[in-house]
C-alpha cells in the first residue's frame, strides 16, 4: 500500500513541477516578446512601450 501512495505522491509532485516549469517558460517567452517589441520601437525612433503615455490612446 505504501508503494501506491508513493506513486501517487510522485505523480502529483511531477505534475506540479511541470506546471511551475511551464509557467516559468511562458513568462520568459512573454519577456522576450516585450523585449523584441521595445527593440523594434527603438529602431523606428518611437518610445518604448513601457515609456508611452497610454492615457492618450484613442484620442
BANU-167574 format. One line per 2 residues: for each residue x, y, z of N, C-alpha, C. Coordinates in steps of 0.2 Angstrom, whole numbers, plus 5000, padded with zeros to 4 digits. Each point is the difference from the previous one (the first is absolute). Example, Ala and Ser with C-alpha at 12.3 -4.5 7.8 and 13.67 -1.06 7.14 Angstrom:
BEGIN
5066:4972:5039:4996:5006:5000:5004:5006:5000 | 4998:5005:4996:5004:5006:5001:4996:5005:5003
//
This chain:
BEGIN
5004:4994:5000:4996:5006:5000:5004:5006:5000 | 5006:5000:5003:5004:5006:5001:5003:5001:4993
5001:4995:4996:5002:5002:4993:4995:5003:4996 | 4994:4999:5001:4995:5003:4996:5000:5008:5002
5000:5001:5006:5000:5007:5003:5007:5003:4997 | 5005:4997:5000:5006:5003:4997:5000:5002:4993
4996:4995:4996:4999:5002:4993:4996:5006:4999 | 4994:5000:5004:4996:5005:5000:5003:5007:5001
5004:5000:5006:5003:5006:5002:5005:5002:4994 | 5004:4995:4998:5005:5002:4995:4996:5003:4993
4995:4997:4998:4996:5003:4995:4998:5007:5001 | 4997:5001:5006:4998:5007:5002:5005:5005:5000
5006:4998:5002:5006:5004:5001:5002:5002:4993 | 5000:4995:4995:5003:5000:4993:4995:5005:4997
4994:4999:5001:4995:5005:4996:5001:5007:5003 | 5001:5001:5006:5001:5007:5003:5006:5003:4997
5005:4996:5000:5007:5002:4997:4999:5002:4993 | 4996:4996:4996:4999:5002:4993:4996:5006:4999
4995:5001:5004:4996:5006:5000:5004:5006:5002 | 5004:5000:5005:5005:5006:5002:5005:5001:4994
5003:4995:4998:5005:5001:4995:4997:5003:4993 | 4994:4998:4998:4997:5002:4994:4998:5008:5002
4998:5001:5006:4998:5007:5001:5007:5005:5000 | 5005:4997:5002:5007:5004:5000:5002:5001:4992
4999:4994:4996:5002:5001:4993:4995:5005:4997 | 4994:5000:5001:4995:5005:4997:5002:5007:5002
5002:5001:5006:5002:5007:5002:5006:5002:4997 | 5005:4995:4998:5006:5002:4997:4998:5002:4992
4995:4996:4997:4998:5002:4994:4997:5006:4999 | 4996:5002:5005:4996:5006:5000:5006:5006:5001
5004:4999:5004:5006:5005:5001:5004:5001:4994 | 5001:4995:4996:5004:5000:4994:4995:5004:4995
4994:4999:5000:4996:5003:4995:4999:5008:5001 | 5000:5002:5007:5000:5007:5002:5007:5003:4998
5005:4996:5001:5007:5003:4998:5000:5001:4992 | 4998:4995:4996:5000:5001:4993:4995:5006:4998
4995:5001:5003:4995:5005:4998:5004:5007:5002 | 5003:5000:5006:5003:5007:5002:5006:5001:4995
5004:4995:4998:5006:5001:4996:4997:5002:4993 | 4995:4997:4997:4997:5003:4994:4998:5007:5001
4996:5002:5005:4998:5007:5001:5006:5004:5000 | 5006:4998:5003:5006:5005:5001:5003:5000:4993
5000:4995:4996:5003:5001:4993:4996:5004:4996 | 4993:5001:5001:4996:5004:4996:5000:5007:5003
5003:5001:5005:5001:5007:5003:4994:5002:5005 | 4996:4995:5002:4994:5001:5004:5002:4998:5007
4996:5003:5005:5002:4998:5007:4998:4993:5001 | 5004:4998:5005:4998:4993:5002:4993:4999:5003
4997:4994:4999:4994:4999:5002:4998:5002:5008 | 5005:4998:5004:4999:5002:5007:5001:5007:5002
5003:5004:4995:5001:5007:5001:4994:5004:4996 | 4996:4997:4997:4994:5004:4996:4995:5002:5005
4996:5005:4998:4995:5003:5004:4994:4997:4997 | 4997:4994:5004:4995:4997:4997:4993:5003:5002
5000:5005:5003:4994:5004:5002:4997:5004:4994 | 5005:5001:4995:4998:5004:4994:4998:4996:4994
5000:4993:5001:4998:4996:4995:4992:5001:4998 | 4998:4999:4994:4993:5001:4998:4998:5007:4999
5004:5005:5001:4998:5007:4999:5001:5002:4993
//
